[in-house]
Amino acid sequence: MRLGVRNLSVIVVLLGLGIVISGCPGSPMARQWEREREAKRRELEYQNNPTKWVAYEIYSDPPGAHVYASDGQYWGQTEESEPVRRVFSHKWASSSETISLKKRGYKTTEYSWPQYFRYDTKYEAERHYEKFVVVLDLE
């Protein structure tokens, strides 16, 4: 295709005014299209991923600590024979979790761990609780 002088001068004027032709790589319009395409790709990937599950039993040493999620939600109190149990589901294979344990006479203790969602059903996750003990320090 051959551009005449008249067509070329229109393109130069448009570019001089800050108007970028949308087909140009790196143009604002092309970058916007790329962002939208990437968002759609991530949404489809999320929808196509099956939900995975994981379950935890949380103990404390000494028992009797109150367990809170990072968002402040109360999960329960650890007992000597009864841990705090939580079951999580997620569309992604991994994430992380942070909890706080509080008990009178002991320092508030935060504990973080990576979560790996490896079970296909809640029932299967509940049959394979992952157990951990958080040790509290005296004040």
MIDOSE-1310 file (N, C-alpha, C; in nm, 2 decimals, decimal comma, always signed):
residues 139
mrlg	+0,08/-0,12/+0,00/+0,00/+0,00/+0,00/+0,09/+0,12/+0,00; +0,05/+0,22/-0,08/+0,13/+0,34/-0,10/+0,06/+0,46/-0,04; +0,12/+0,53/+0,05/+0,06/+0,64/+0,11/+0,10/+0,77/+0,03; +0,00/+0,85/+0,01/+0,03/+0,97/-0,06/+0,08/+1,08/+0,04
vrnl	+0,12/+1,19/-0,01/+0,17/+1,30/+0,08/+0,06/+1,35/+0,16; -0,06/+1,36/+0,11/-0,18/+1,41/+0,18/-0,21/+1,31/+0,30; -0,22/+1,18/+0,28/-0,24/+1,08/+0,38/-0,14/+1,09/+0,49; -0,01/+1,10/+0,45/+0,10/+1,10/+0,54/+0,09/+1,22/+0,63
sviv	+0,06/+1,34/+0,57/+0,05/+1,46/+0,65/-0,07/+1,45/+0,75; -0,18/+1,38/+0,72/-0,28/+1,36/+0,82/-0,23/+1,28/+0,94; -0,16/+1,17/+0,91/-0,10/+1,09/+1,02/-0,01/+1,17/+1,10; +0,08/+1,25/+1,04/+0,17/+1,33/+1,12/+0,10/+1,43/+1,20
vllg	-0,01/+1,49/+1,15/-0,09/+1,59/+1,23/-0,15/+1,52/+1,35; -0,21/+1,40/+1,33/-0,27/+1,33/+1,43/-0,17/+1,29/+1,54; -0,06/+1,24/+1,50/+0,05/+1,21/+1,60/+0,10/+1,33/+1,67; +0,11/+1,45/+1,60/+0,15/+1,57/+1,66/+0,05/+1,62/+1,77
lgiv	-0,08/+1,59/+1,75/-0,18/+1,63/+1,85/-0,19/+1,53/+1,96; -0,11/+1,43/+1,96/-0,11/+1,33/+2,07/-0,21/+1,22/+2,05; -0,27/+1,21/+1,93/-0,36/+1,10/+1,90/-0,28/+0,99/+1,84; -0,28/+0,88/+1,90/-0,20/+0,76/+1,86/-0,30/+0,67/+1,79
isgc	-0,25/+0,62/+1,68/-0,33/+0,52/+1,60/-0,33/+0,39/+1,68; -0,46/+0,34/+1,69/-0,47/+0,23/+1,78/-0,40/+0,10/+1,74; -0,37/+0,08/+1,61/-0,31/-0,04/+1,57/-0,16/-0,04/+1,60; -0,10/+0,07/+1,64/+0,04/+0,08/+1,67/+0,08/+0,00/+1,80
pgsp	+0,17/-0,09/+1,79/+0,22/-0,15/+1,92/+0,27/-0,05/+2,02; +0,23/-0,07/+2,14/+0,27/+0,02/+2,25/+0,18/+0,14/+2,26; +0,08/+0,16/+2,18/-0,01/+0,27/+2,19/-0,10/+0,25/+2,31; -0,15/+0,36/+2,37/-0,24/+0,34/+2,48/-0,36/+0,25/+2,45
marq	-0,41/+0,25/+2,33/-0,53/+0,17/+2,30/-0,48/+0,02/+2,29; -0,36/+0,00/+2,24/-0,31/-0,14/+2,23/-0,28/-0,19/+2,37; -0,23/-0,11/+2,46/-0,20/-0,15/+2,60/-0,33/-0,18/+2,67; -0,43/-0,10/+2,65/-0,56/-0,13/+2,71/-0,62/-0,26/+2,66
were	-0,61/-0,29/+2,53/-0,66/-0,41/+2,48/-0,59/-0,53/+2,54; -0,45/-0,51/+2,56/-0,37/-0,62/+2,62/-0,41/-0,64/+2,76; -0,44/-0,54/+2,84/-0,48/-0,55/+2,98/-0,62/-0,62/+2,98; -0,71/-0,59/+2,89/-0,84/-0,65/+2,89/-0,83/-0,80/+2,86
reak	-0,75/-0,83/+2,76/-0,73/-0,97/+2,71/-0,67/-1,05/+2,83; -0,57/-0,99/+2,90/-0,51/-1,06/+3,01/-0,61/-1,08/+3,13; -0,70/-0,99/+3,15/-0,80/-1,00/+3,26/-0,90/-1,11/+3,22; -0,94/-1,12/+3,10/-1,03/-1,22/+3,05/-0,96/-1,36/+3,06
rrel	-0,84/-1,37/+3,03/-0,76/-1,49/+3,03/-0,76/-1,54/+3,18; -0,73/-1,45/+3,27/-0,72/-1,49/+3,41/-0,85/-1,53/+3,47; -0,96/-1,46/+3,42/-1,10/-1,50/+3,47/-1,14/-1,64/+3,42; -1,11/-1,67/+3,29/-1,14/-1,80/+3,24/-1,05/-1,91/+3,31
eyqn	-0,93/-1,88/+3,34/-0,84/-1,97/+3,41/-0,90/-2,00/+3,55; -0,95/-1,89/+3,62/-1,00/-1,91/+3,75/-1,13/-1,99/+3,75; -1,22/-1,96/+3,65/-1,34/-2,04/+3,64/-1,32/-2,19/+3,60; -1,22/-2,21/+3,53/-1,19/-2,35/+3,49/-1,11/-2,43/+3,59
nptk	-1,05/-2,37/+3,69/-0,98/-2,44/+3,79/-1,09/-2,50/+3,89; -1,08/-2,62/+3,92/-1,17/-2,68/+4,02/-1,13/-2,63/+4,16; -1,23/-2,63/+4,25/-1,20/-2,59/+4,39/-1,13/-2,70/+4,46; -1,02/-2,66/+4,53/-0,94/-2,75/+4,61/-0,96/-2,72/+4,75
wvay	-0,93/-2,82/+4,84/-0,96/-2,81/+4,98/-0,83/-2,85/+5,06; -0,83/-2,80/+5,19/-0,73/-2,83/+5,29/-0,79/-2,81/+5,42; -0,75/-2,89/+5,52/-0,80/-2,88/+5,66/-0,69/-2,88/+5,76; -0,71/-2,80/+5,87/-0,60/-2,79/+5,97/-0,66/-2,81/+6,11
eiys	-0,58/-2,87/+6,19/-0,60/-2,88/+6,34/-0,49/-2,79/+6,40; -0,54/-2,69/+6,48/-0,44/-2,60/+6,55/-0,44/-2,63/+6,70; -0,33/-2,66/+6,75/-0,31/-2,68/+6,89/-0,22/-2,57/+6,95; -0,23/-2,54/+7,08/-0,13/-2,45/+7,14/-0,07/-2,51/+7,26
dppg	+0,05/-2,47/+7,29/+0,12/-2,51/+7,41/+0,15/-2,39/+7,49; +0,09/-2,36/+7,60/-0,01/-2,44/+7,67/-0,15/-2,43/+7,60; -0,24/-2,53/+7,63/-0,37/-2,52/+7,57/-0,45/-2,41/+7,63; -0,56/-2,37/+7,56/-0,65/-2,27/+7,62/-0,63/-2,13/+7,55
ahvy	-0,56/-2,13/+7,44/-0,54/-2,00/+7,37/-0,66/-1,98/+7,27; -0,69/-1,85/+7,26/-0,80/-1,81/+7,16/-0,73/-1,78/+7,03; -0,79/-1,84/+6,92/-0,73/-1,83/+6,79/-0,81/-1,74/+6,70; -0,74/-1,64/+6,64/-0,80/-1,54/+6,55/-0,74/-1,54/+6,41
asdg	-0,82/-1,52/+6,31/-0,77/-1,51/+6,17/-0,70/-1,37/+6,16; -0,63/-1,35/+6,05/-0,56/-1,23/+6,02/-0,67/-1,11/+6,01; -0,79/-1,14/+5,97/-0,89/-1,04/+5,96/-0,97/-1,02/+6,09; -0,92/-1,08/+6,20/-0,99/-1,06/+6,33/-1,10/-1,16/+6,36
qywg	-1,13/-1,25/+6,27/-1,24/-1,34/+6,29/-1,20/-1,44/+6,39; -1,28/-1,47/+6,49/-1,25/-1,56/+6,60/-1,28/-1,70/+6,55; -1,18/-1,79/+6,57/-1,19/-1,93/+6,52/-1,22/-2,03/+6,63; -1,19/-1,99/+6,76/-1,22/-2,08/+6,87/-1,10/-2,09/+6,97
qtee	-1,12/-2,17/+7,07/-1,02/-2,19/+7,17/-0,96/-2,33/+7,17; -0,83/-2,33/+7,18/-0,76/-2,47/+7,18/-0,78/-2,53/+7,31; -0,81/-2,66/+7,31/-0,82/-2,73/+7,44/-0,72/-2,85/+7,43; -0,69/-2,91/+7,55/-0,59/-3,01/+7,55/-0,63/-3,13/+7,46
sepv	-0,76/-3,17/+7,46/-0,80/-3,28/+7,38/-0,88/-3,24/+7,25; -0,90/-3,11/+7,24/-0,98/-3,06/+7,12/-0,92/-2,94/+7,06; -0,86/-2,96/+6,94/-0,79/-2,85/+6,87/-0,90/-2,76/+6,80; -0,85/-2,65/+6,75/-0,93/-2,56/+6,67/-0,92/-2,62/+6,53
rrvf	-1,03/-2,65/+6,47/-1,03/-2,71/+6,33/-1,09/-2,61/+6,23; -1,02/-2,60/+6,12/-1,06/-2,52/+6,01/-1,05/-2,59/+5,87; -1,14/-2,57/+5,79/-1,14/-2,63/+5,65/-1,14/-2,51/+5,55; -1,05/-2,51/+5,46/-1,05/-2,40/+5,36/-1,06/-2,46/+5,22
shkw	-1,13/-2,38/+5,13/-1,13/-2,41/+4,99/-1,08/-2,29/+4,91; -1,03/-2,32/+4,79/-0,98/-2,22/+4,71/-0,97/-2,27/+4,57; -0,97/-2,17/+4,47/-0,96/-2,21/+4,33/-0,81/-2,22/+4,29; -0,72/-2,16/+4,37/-0,58/-2,17/+4,33/-0,51/-2,28/+4,41
asss	-0,39/-2,32/+4,37/-0,33/-2,43/+4,43/-0,26/-2,40/+4,57; -0,23/-2,27/+4,59/-0,17/-2,23/+4,71/-0,20/-2,09/+4,75; -0,18/-2,06/+4,88/-0,20/-1,92/+4,93/-0,13/-1,93/+5,06; -0,15/-1,83/+5,15/-0,09/-1,83/+5,28/-0,20/-1,79/+5,38
etis	-0,17/-1,82/+5,51/-0,27/-1,79/+5,62/-0,18/-1,74/+5,74; -0,24/-1,65/+5,81/-0,18/-1,60/+5,93/-0,28/-1,60/+6,04; -0,24/-1,65/+6,16/-0,33/-1,65/+6,27/-0,27/-1,58/+6,39; -0,35/-1,54/+6,49/-0,30/-1,49/+6,62/-0,35/-1,57/+6,73
lkkr	-0,27/-1,61/+6,82/-0,31/-1,68/+6,94/-0,30/-1,60/+7,06; -0,40/-1,59/+7,14/-0,40/-1,50/+7,26/-0,44/-1,58/+7,38; -0,36/-1,56/+7,49/-0,40/-1,62/+7,62/-0,35/-1,53/+7,73; -0,43/-1,52/+7,83/-0,39/-1,43/+7,94/-0,26/-1,48/+8,01
gykt	-0,16/-1,39/+8,03/-0,04/-1,43/+8,09/+0,07/-1,47/+7,99; +0,03/-1,47/+7,86/+0,12/-1,50/+7,75/+0,12/-1,39/+7,64; +0,23/-1,38/+7,57/+0,24/-1,29/+7,46/+0,15/-1,33/+7,35; +0,09/-1,23/+7,28/+0,01/-1,27/+7,16/+0,11/-1,32/+7,06
teys	+0,08/-1,44/+7,00/+0,17/-1,50/+6,91/+0,11/-1,51/+6,77; +0,18/-1,46/+6,67/+0,13/-1,48/+6,53/+0,20/-1,59/+6,47; +0,13/-1,67/+6,38/+0,19/-1,78/+6,31/+0,14/-1,78/+6,17; +0,23/-1,79/+6,08/+0,20/-1,79/+5,93/+0,25/-1,92/+5,87
wpqy	+0,17/-1,96/+5,77/+0,22/-2,08/+5,70/+0,16/-2,08/+5,56; +0,23/-2,14/+5,46/+0,17/-2,15/+5,33/+0,06/-2,26/+5,32; -0,04/-2,23/+5,25/-0,15/-2,33/+5,24/-0,14/-2,39/+5,10; -0,14/-2,53/+5,09/-0,14/-2,60/+4,97/-0,27/-2,67/+4,96
fryd	-0,36/-2,63/+4,87/-0,49/-2,69/+4,85/-0,47/-2,82/+4,77; -0,47/-2,93/+4,83/-0,44/-3,05/+4,75/-0,55/-3,15/+4,74; -0,66/-3,13/+4,81/-0,77/-3,23/+4,81/-0,89/-3,18/+4,72; -0,95/-3,28/+4,65/-1,05/-3,24/+4,56/-1,19/-3,22/+4,62
tkye	-1,21/-3,28/+4,74/-1,34/-3,26/+4,81/-1,31/-3,22/+4,96; -1,41/-3,16/+5,02/-1,41/-3,12/+5,16/-1,40/-3,25/+5,24; -1,47/-3,35/+5,21/-1,47/-3,48/+5,28/-1,32/-3,54/+5,29; -1,26/-3,53/+5,17/-1,12/-3,59/+5,17/-1,03/-3,50/+5,25
aerh	-1,04/-3,37/+5,25/-0,96/-3,28/+5,33/-0,98/-3,31/+5,48; -1,10/-3,33/+5,52/-1,13/-3,35/+5,66/-1,08/-3,49/+5,71; -1,05/-3,58/+5,62/-0,99/-3,71/+5,65/-0,84/-3,70/+5,67; -0,78/-3,58/+5,62/-0,64/-3,57/+5,63/-0,60/-3,43/+5,69
yekf	-0,65/-3,41/+5,81/-0,61/-3,28/+5,88/-0,46/-3,27/+5,89; -0,41/-3,15/+5,86/-0,27/-3,11/+5,88/-0,27/-3,05/+6,02; -0,18/-3,11/+6,11/-0,18/-3,06/+6,25/-0,05/-2,98/+6,27; -0,07/-2,88/+6,36/+0,05/-2,80/+6,40/+0,02/-2,74/+6,54
vvvl	+0,13/-2,72/+6,61/+0,12/-2,67/+6,75/+0,20/-2,54/+6,75; +0,13/-2,44/+6,81/+0,19/-2,31/+6,82/+0,23/-2,29/+6,97; +0,36/-2,27/+7,00/+0,41/-2,25/+7,14/+0,40/-2,11/+7,17; +0,34/-2,08/+7,29/+0,32/-1,94/+7,34/+0,43/-1,91/+7,43
dle	+0,48/-1,78/+7,43/+0,58/-1,73/+7,52/+0,52/-1,66/+7,64; +0,58/-1,67/+7,76/+0,53/-1,60/+7,87/+0,55/-1,45/+7,85; +0,47/-1,37/+7,92/+0,48/-1,22/+7,91/+0,60/-1,17/+7,99
